[in-house]
Amino acid sequence: MARHVLRVFRYDPEKDQEGYEQRFEVEAESHWTVLDALHDIKWHQDGTLSFRRSCRHGICGSCAMTINGKNGLACELQLAALGSEIVVEPLRGLPVIRDLVVDMQPIYDAMVAVKPYLITGSSPMSDQERLQSPEERARLDGLYECILCGSCTSSCPSFWADKQYLGPHALLWAWRYIADSRDEGEAERVGVLDDKHGLWRCHKIFNCVECCPKDLNPTKAISNLQRAVISGRF
Amino acid sequence: MSVSEREAERLHEVSGIALHNVHRHDVVVVGSGLAALECALESSRVADVAVVSKIFPTRSHSGAAQGGIAASLANEEEDHQEWHMFDTVKGGDYLGDQDAIEILAREARDVVYQLEHLGVPFSRNRQGRIAQRKFGGHTRDFGRGGPVLRACYAADRTGHALLHTLWHQCIKSQVRFYAEYMVLSLIIREGRCLGVVALNILDSTVHVFQSRAVMLGTGGYARVYRITSNSWANTGDGLSLALRAGLPLEDMEFVQFHPTGLFEHGILLTEGARGEGGHLLNGEGRRFMEDYAKDKMELAPRDVVARAIQKEIDAGRGIDGQACVHLDLRHLGKALIDERLPQITEIAQKFMGIDATKQPVPIQPTAHYSMGGIPVNVNAEVLEDGKNKAVKGLYAAGECSCVSVHGANRLGTNSLLEACLYGRRAGQSVVRYLASGAEMPTLPIDAANPVLERLRWLQGSQGTERVASLRRELQETMHRHCAVFRDAQALDEGLKQVRVLQRRYEQVKLDGAGKCFNTEVVEALEFGHMLDFVELIVAGALNRTESRGAQSRTDYPDRDDDNWLKHTLAWRGGDGVRFDYKPVVIERFAPKAREY
């Protein structure tokens, strides 16, 4: 057992004018994650502490938060690797609803804007799959694994400055579909992408790459989109 | 769209529901996993569809499914839907309904092709076709041959790939999402479902949804166990909705334990790991499956493998005497592991600090899947009596339902298939029902009253019991008394403890009554739901005096077809559980001894 202090951001719009930091002490087992510590606090110290979580193994994307200044998933980050004092805050750049819960609507709205679905002119044969070579399929690796946790976009200074910016997550998904050998939707998407709130807002700060819990590279996806636009592929 | 002003005003007068919190949609889908989204997508072609879910769609637990979705595409080698049907019947220990299983095996190809057409990034073989891998219990030639390549997959992130693709398609089809709305009641009057009542988690307001059809795709409940692969959201809410509406549940005693949960965490490590050639080793370093299933070894069905692991552990042959054995992938080589099993190696690394390419991974059986659920027919219509009579306008599919394709034990990769296939069938049934002229119903003015009363009780509760402590006790109770192996004494004691917990829940205490995103209230409501149906699991296991599939009674070690080749139907009454039964549909494959 090891003692950790969690300095947790608190805010309840029914009571508080503004947010504040509250200190909690937990006696943690060696394999505990930040989520385990938050559960321990909620269940045994203060039931009013609010946060989202579900799968607890890094696939549902519910529990992204800012931990010791860096975005990540609370369910994956081990307390032991974070030190005896751990600062836990809600994702930045998104309105705080309560405590560690933020309004994710801007993240979802940007997804809708990039048309995240196959766009094809041809209809496939109903009784078989469309063919795609392993090499074509491999182009989707490093893209389709995105869990939409919002870590990237909420760490992006360009998004902090321009709330209409689509953000690295939505641009990564746009490239996931455009890079798909089955997709023909470049022309439909180019308007929203080739825009001052679109892919030109990226200034290669790499916060998104640094914090992605799935080790994806949104900056590379954005560069690929930029190259495609410049080269006149769209 | 809101309801007619007059109706909304009546609700407002009687219940205090704000006018703008009364909604009207042709179809309301409850839940947002694969079954729910398939139904939403299908019915959105002709109707205005709302998905009402306590979590945002991409957070649904379908996304955690790893290994694959079954279909006899024969992309890699000879395969036939009849073989798939046979494997599913035998895998379920002959309790599955063979009309439903025949549909499952027959329509699987169509469902997988449709998913591919929608954009799912399936892994591919050299011919550019969907790649397929082996999975437990899926065999060649009616079980006479070896394991067959039948599971279509996207690396070991198949559920994730399917879930996100379907959500994307629902965006395209302009399905309306009410995310973080927790449905707390079905409105059923005179055999017809009229809508649902839900709590908006954001601000604790109560909303009434009026609809021509309602579909339940609310998933499973394995969070009632201490060691589970399931997410925190898997609290069986849909089962409680059905019970509270007076409907029965079917075959609830059949709970699947997945053989390979990460030790102490319970996190799933896909059966695909064994499908790709992974071994199970006991503390002596021996492949112990040769003692239990010498033919199919690690690729025997899950109930067989989970029992074998548990027996090794109970006999003291776990790793260093602990309650785990090893999943060994080392001989597969790093290249294959990186290509086909990247997620589970990431999990082993992040949660146990183990490099699965260099070290074996400690695993133990983990509560995983519910074979039982809300009784439905092959058109996904919910059955009021559990047998023949459908509730008008109410449908269910996926893990919350029991159609029953899995019988007493589900084969791996049949759950994603069932969720997608029967979710789509639910959508097709909804479309037919709407086309038959189903009108928008009139809402009863007391529709929201039970929910309002429950919330008033909870928010004003002055007791002494903490939800987290009660839940922990329930999870321990279920693990001790109603897990892989069961007997009358343990089940009897478990049932008593469940009933004590039900009484103690009445004395629950919350730390805060705030209205804004109160997850303490959500957890208390979820736990109340668990207590509704968990009694049926334990009582059902006690009632069924045989061993079949996942129900393994040490005091009744044999399958008893003379007395128990039948489905359990169970209702929750004031003074306990009431049982009834219905026959198994046997079309083609008569029960035989089940050996692997």
Interface residues (C-beta under 8 A of the other chain):
Chain A: D12 P13 E14 K15 H31 K42 W43 H44 D46 G47 T48 S50 F51 R52 R53 S54 C55 R56 H57 G58 I59 C60 G61 S62 E76 I97 R98 D99 V101 M104 Y108 M111 V112 K115 P116 Y117 L118 P124 S126 D127 Q128 E129 R130 L131 Q132 S133 P134 E136 R137 L140 Y144 E145 C146 I147 L148 Y177 D180 R182 D183
Chain B: I55 F56 T58 R59 S60 H61 G63 A64 L73 R109 D110 V112 Y113 E116 H117 L118 G119 P121 F122 S123 R124 N125 R126 Q127 G128 R129 I130 A154 R157 H160 A161 H164 T165 H168 Q169 I171 K172 L202 S231 W232 A233 E264 H265 I267 L268 Q343 E346 I347 K350 F351 M352 R466 V467 A468 S469 L510 D511 G512 G514 K515 C516 F517 N518 T519 E520
